[in-house]
Amino acid sequence: MNTEPPPLPGQSIPDPTEAAPVAGVGGTLEALLRRPRGVLHHLHEPGGRRLTGLMLLLALVGAAAYGLIVGSFSGGLQWWAAPLKIAGGLSLCGLICLPSLYVFACLTGSTARFTDVLGMVAGLLALMAVLLVSFGPVAWVFSQSTESVVAMGLLHLVFWLIATLFGARFMHQGMARLGARSEGAFYFWLCLFVVVALQMTTALRPIIGTADTFLPTEKKFFLQHWGDSMRSADREQPQ
């Protein structure tokens, strides 16, 4: 016999799947893919910090694993340099953009605490990393069958944009759950995150291909870097 009182007028009936426990790295991964609302629910519970830590661990491990696929294109030092740069760059992007997201969340009327925003960013990065790993076999096939740095760069860029899109859906649900009244600020922040991530790929170059130094000695905007790379590829093509 159900002894729970009926919900008050205007009060939503809680979804039992949201309250289901999320345990361990495997449980966190499954929850992110199958029931992201449950992850958002637990972020506001007493164990929310542990869940955030597990998602950050997933993001780092997944990004490093995808970096191995990226590094297989050139081999050599890129076997360890690409995983380090991708995992580190993804983490830096989240850290750099975290304060602005918290400010935007406050300005839009959200009840989010800083720890809530940190958890949502961790979920964004974890989902991105998991999706990138799922694209790994496809990326590996192309990395072993072409020598074009530009083609591989475009392929990885498409995979990264798709992963960002699905991660953004998770964050959008989180902002709505916390009562944000304006979506414009969120989309502005998402554009900011994308631009920062694109610039990070240029600041940490080379991620695909090789170079004489681990990090670049010349500062470039990412659009300038892309243009230079395409012109260099055109010059190297046989006439």
N, C-alpha and C positions, 0 to 999 in steps of 0.2 A: 504494500500500500504506500502510495506516495504521500509523504507528510510535508513536503516543501510547500510554502505559501505561494499563491499565484503571483506573477509579476505585477508590479504597480503599473498604472496607466502611463504609457510612454517609455516604459523600461523594456529593453530588448531581452529576449530569452537567451541565456548563455548557451553557446554551442559546446557540447561535451567534448568534441574533438579538439577544441582549443585548449582545454584544461588538461588533456592527456600529457603525462610527463615526457620530458625530452632528456634522455640520458645518454651520455657519452658522445664521442665524435660521430659514430655511426648513426645514432639517434638524431643528432643535430643535423647531419646531412640529409637524412630522410625527411625530417620535419621541414627543412628549408624547401625541399622539392615538392613535397606532398601537401603540407599544411602550413604555409608561411604565417597564417593568422595565429596559429598556435605558438609559433616562435615569438611573434609580437606580443602575444598575451604573456608569455613567461618572462619577457624582458622587463616587465614591470613588477614581477614577483620578487620575493627575497633572493632567489637564486639567479637573478638576471645577470649579475656580473660574471658568474661562472659560465653562463651561456654565451655571453659576449666573448669571453676568452676562448671558448671552443670554436666560435665562428672565426675569430682572428687566426687561430691555429689552422683551421681549414683553408683560409685564404692564403696563408703563407705556404703551406705544403702544396696546395693546388697550383699556385702561381709558379712555384719552383719546379713542379713536375712539368708544367707546360713549357717552362723555360728550357728544360732538357730537349723538348721537341724542337724549339726554336734554335737551340745551339747545335742540333744535329745537322743543320743546313751547312754550316761552315766547319764544324768540328774544332779540334785544337783547344785553344783557351776558351772558346765559346761554350764548351761543355759545362764549365762552372761559372763563367762570366754572365751568360744569358740568364740562367736561373736566379743568380744573385741580383742582377739588375731588374728583372721582372718582378720578383717578390719584393725587393726593396722599393722599387718605383711605385708599385701598387699601394704599398703601405704608406709611403710618403704622400701620395695623392690624397688618400683618406685623411691623413693627419693634417695636411695643409688646408683642406676644405672643411674640416670638422667645425672650427669656430664659426665660420660664416653660416653653416647650416643651423647651428644652435641659435644664432642671432635671428635668422629668418624665421625659425620656428617660433621664437618668442614674439616677433613682430606680427605674425599672422594669428595670434591668439591661441597658440597651442599650449597645452599644459605639460609639454615635454621637459624633463630634467636633462641635465647634461649627460648623465649616464644612459638615458633613453636614446638620445641622439647618437651617442657612441655605439650603442647596440645596433641601431639601424644602419650606421655606416659599416659596422662589422658584417652585418648580414648582406649588405650590398657587395662588399669585397668578396665574401665567401661564395655568394652565388655566381659572381663573375668568374672566380677561379674554378669553380666546379664546372661551369659551362665551357670554359676554355679547355679544361682537361678532356671533356667529352668530344671536343673538336680535334684533339690531339692526333688520333689516327689519320684523319684526313690531312692535317697539316704535315704529318710525317711523310705521307705518300708524295705530296708535292715537293717537299724539301729534298727528297731523294731522286726526283725525276726532272728537276729544273735547276739551272744555274743563275736564274735571273733574281737579283736581290730586290728589284722593284716589284716583280710579280709576287714574290713571297711577302714583301711588306704589305702590299694591298690585300693579300689573302688574310694575313694576321690582323690587319686593320678591320676587315669585315667581321671576322670572328669576335674581335674585341668589342665592336659596336653592338653586335647582337647580344653579347654577354652583358654589356652595360644596360641595354634596354630591359632585359629581364630583371637585373638588379634594381633598376629604377622603379619597376612595378612594385617590388617589395617595399621600397622606401615610401612610395606614394601611399600604399596601404597603411604604413606606419604613421605617416603624417596625418592622414584622415582619421585614424583611430585616436590620435591624441588631440583632435579638435581643431586642426589648422583650418582657418576660414578662407584662405586664399591659396589657389594653386599656382598663381603667377610667380610667387617667390620661390616655390619649389622648382619650377621649370627653369627659372633663371639660375638657381644653384646647380641644377643638372648640367646646363650649358657650361657653367664655370668649371665643374668637375671634368667635363670632357676636354675642354681647352687645356686645363692644367695637365691632364694625363697625356694629351698629345705633345705638349711641350716637354713633359718628362721623358718621353721616348727620344726626343732630340737631345736633351741635356745628358742622357745616359748612353748616347750612341758610342760605338756601334752595338746594337742588340742583334741585328741581322747582318751578316757579313763580317769583315775583319778590318782592323786598323792597327796602326803602329803603337797606339796608346790605349790604356784601359778606358779612360774618359777623354772627351774631346778637349782640345786646347783652344778652340774657337767658338765663340758664342753665336748662336743662330736662332731665329724664329723657326718654328716647325714647318711653316709653309715654304720658307726659303730653303730649308734643308731638303724638303721633298722635291722642290724644283731643281736644286743642284744635283740630286740623286738621279732624277729622270734625264737631265741633260747629259750626265756622265754615262748613263746607260746607253743613250743614243749614240754617243761618240764611240763606244766600245763595240757596237754592232758592226758586223762585217758589211762592207759596201758591195 
